[in-house]
Amino acid sequence: MRERLVALAALLAALALPWIAEAAGSPASIGLATRMAIYALAAASLNLALGFGGMVSFGHAAFYGIGGYAVGILYAHWSWQEPLLGLIPGSVSLAATLLAAMAAGGVAAAAIGALSLRTGGVSFIMITLAFAQMVFFLFVSLKAYGGDDGLSIRRRGELPGLDLRDPAQLYWLCLGLLLAWLLLLRRVTRARFGQVLSAARQNERRVVALGISPYPYRLVAFILSGMGTALAGALMANATRFVSTDMLHWTKSGELMVMVILGGAGTLMGPVLGAVALVGLEYGLAGLTEHWQFILGPLLVLVVIFARGGLMAALRRLRLA
Amino acid sequence: MALFLEQVLNGLQLGVTLFLLAAGLTLVFGIMGIINLAHGSLYMTGAFAAAWVAAETGSALLALPAGLAAAGLAGMAMEALVLRRLYGRDHLDQVLATFGLILFFNQGMVLLFGRQPLLVEIPPALRGTVELLPGLPYPVYRLAIILVGLAVALGLYVLIRHTRTGMLVRAGATHREMVRALGVDVRLLYTLVFGLGALLAGLAGLMAGPLFSVQIGMGEQILILTFVVTVIGGVGSVRGALAGALLVGLADTLARAYLPALLRGWMQGPDADALAAGLAAMSVYALMAVILLWRPRGLFPAHA
């Protein structure tokens, strides 16, 4: 009961945030909250593979960047007035670009997952990293789409009734998509599908002995995870109106992983907490000192050593105490 | 032909640098079960300490022990303060903690030395070129790196195959629990192995100083390649690390040298160069993906 009240209060606060920010005289914090929501979406998606499925992917920056580039490339072809590969017309429609980003992320995740899932353990970590690096260098070398310099998007996605130039509306869009995605993840992880996925993580042998092959379950989870991460990338491209190979850099995979672990892997809300905490910490510390990483680094180490299971576990312990 | 041989030597030079890093990384993983993302930070520490001492004193002879000592001390502190608490913990925890260490080390170097890359000169005794074959001059310094790397490989081989400590290291890599059960002081062994890995990383860093610029983030650039090497060779296997390092060094160097010319055959100059640079950078990862799909545990799996 208390848990639900806390969740409801948090949800209401999140919804009312733009008004609170205006009233408090800091409209810039809407942008910060938008970043938090987008990263939360990416981290929650990674968590489906990493936390629930036990697939430690060190390559989710690939899907994040592919989502961003889907928006960027469709915009570029729209502004050049020439279809992509002579077939696909460019677009700035929000619905079309977001769906295209998710489709692209899903296809990439299907290809990478189908190959990578043949290995396991440390090899899986490294092979996903290898594929992500290939995508990174591919986009670095594609001069048509800006290469190293990235790609500016001069128009945010368009949807009738929505004006994304208004930071508050962009924020609500990201928050709404985050909530929808969390609800989907909740259903997926509680369904038979999610049970098999978790069981295969805990004891693969038993699952196999029950006559279930874990491979297709893992692959589908990996694809879903890639699609959600790509959606987050597409939203970030809309928020910053810029995509670059930074989105594909391996440190981005590391950052997403840190969010998941910091919040609590394998829990629904953990990655959201982790994303909010990490983005907030970065912002807060960067305001204090230019050398904020010097503080954040040891802080992460302390969290690992003393707060096992991340922030979610720490919260639970507090409630018991 | 001379050009080809020169590129092969360059590939060897990159390969032995990678080997120095990969040997430590693979031993630490194989024996202690730790994924240490901050291994590249030790490489950076060695490079910075050596560059600073060389700039202050002008003596390469002092820079060498300074770089080694800095990397070794940083490594021992890292093991005693952080990693020791993470043995037997989930790989995820290790990734998070060592990611934090990377942030700490990078920003610490900024605080100590600033953001400007440090330039290091080649020691006077190792300047110039030597004619290896008629018509094939080669820089003495790069040749020295290759020789040092091969000497270290030989030394490691003797240490691991023919000494008592090496026997424990091998046993630790394949039957960790059994070694512990037989009453071996595992903590001492762990500290030794980690210290050795840190020294080798520092050695790689200080030797790389005059070739690449010494800057923040240099550790992560090479760390990723080192991971590729480790996985290709088989995690925990020093022999595999050597094979993987030479393979990756040669593939990377040769692809960079020959792809632009190949692509220019059917593309415009600048476009071909950009695409070739991308493909060359991808080649190493493609090689790793192919090897892992063919042999999921690497070329020389340690836990056979």
Boltz contact constraints between the chains, C-beta under 6 A:
constraints:
  - contact:
      token1: [A, 119]
      token2: [B, 292]
      max_distance: 6.0
  - contact:
      token1: [A, 119]
      token2: [B, 296]
      max_distance: 6.0
  - contact:
      token1: [A, 122]
      token2: [B, 235]
      max_distance: 6.0
  - contact:
      token1: [A, 123]
      token2: [B, 292]
      max_distance: 6.0
  - contact:
      token1: [A, 123]
      token2: [B, 296]
      max_distance: 6.0
  - contact:
      token1: [A, 126]
      token2: [B, 227]
      max_distance: 6.0
  - contact:
      token1: [A, 126]
      token2: [B, 231]
      max_distance: 6.0
  - contact:
      token1: [A, 127]
      token2: [B, 292]
      max_distance: 6.0
  - contact:
      token1: [A, 130]
      token2: [B, 285]
      max_distance: 6.0
  - contact:
      token1: [A, 130]
      token2: [B, 288]
      max_distance: 6.0
  - contact:
      token1: [A, 130]
      token2: [B, 289]
      max_distance: 6.0
  - contact:
      token1: [A, 133]
      token2: [B, 285]
      max_distance: 6.0
  - contact:
      token1: [A, 134]
      token2: [B, 282]
      max_distance: 6.0
  - contact:
      token1: [A, 134]
      token2: [B, 285]
      max_distance: 6.0
  - contact:
      token1: [A, 137]
      token2: [B, 278]
      max_distance: 6.0
  - contact:
      token1: [A, 137]
      token2: [B, 281]
      max_distance: 6.0
  - contact:
      token1: [A, 137]
      token2: [B, 282]
      max_distance: 6.0
  - contact:
      token1: [A, 138]
      token2: [B, 278]
      max_distance: 6.0
  - contact:
      token1: [A, 140]
      token2: [B, 278]
      max_distance: 6.0
  - contact:
      token1: [A, 141]
      token2: [B, 274]
      max_distance: 6.0
  - contact:
      token1: [A, 141]
      token2: [B, 275]
      max_distance: 6.0
  - contact:
      token1: [A, 141]
      token2: [B, 277]
      max_distance: 6.0
  - contact:
      token1: [A, 141]
      token2: [B, 278]
      max_distance: 6.0
  - contact:
      token1: [A, 143]
      token2: [B, 274]
      max_distance: 6.0
  - contact:
      token1: [A, 254]
      token2: [B, 99]
      max_distance: 6.0
  - contact:
      token1: [A, 258]
      token2: [B, 96]
      max_distance: 6.0
  - contact:
      token1: [A, 258]
      token2: [B, 99]
      max_distance: 6.0
  - contact:
      token1: [A, 261]
      token2: [B, 92]
      max_distance: 6.0
  - contact:
      token1: [A, 261]
      token2: [B, 96]
      max_distance: 6.0
  - contact:
      token1: [A, 291]
      token2: [B, 107]
      max_distance: 6.0
  - contact:
      token1: [A, 291]
      token2: [B, 111]
      max_distance: 6.0
  - contact:
      token1: [A, 293]
      token2: [B, 103]
      max_distance: 6.0
  - contact:
      token1: [A, 293]
      token2: [B, 107]
      max_distance: 6.0
  - contact:
      token1: [A, 294]
      token2: [B, 107]
      max_distance: 6.0
  - contact:
      token1: [A, 296]
      token2: [B, 103]
      max_distance: 6.0
  - contact:
      token1: [A, 297]
      token2: [B, 100]
      max_distance: 6.0
  - contact:
      token1: [A, 297]
      token2: [B, 103]
      max_distance: 6.0
  - contact:
      token1: [A, 297]
      token2: [B, 104]
      max_distance: 6.0
  - contact:
      token1: [A, 298]
      token2: [B, 104]
      max_distance: 6.0
  - contact:
      token1: [A, 300]
      token2: [B, 96]
      max_distance: 6.0
  - contact:
      token1: [A, 300]
      token2: [B, 100]
      max_distance: 6.0
  - contact:
      token1: [A, 301]
      token2: [B, 82]
      max_distance: 6.0
  - contact:
      token1: [A, 301]
      token2: [B, 97]
      max_distance: 6.0
  - contact:
      token1: [A, 301]
      token2: [B, 100]
      max_distance: 6.0
  - contact:
      token1: [A, 304]
      token2: [B, 93]
      max_distance: 6.0
  - contact:
      token1: [A, 304]
      token2: [B, 96]
      max_distance: 6.0
  - contact:
      token1: [A, 304]
      token2: [B, 97]
      max_distance: 6.0
  - contact:
      token1: [A, 305]
      token2: [B, 85]
      max_distance: 6.0
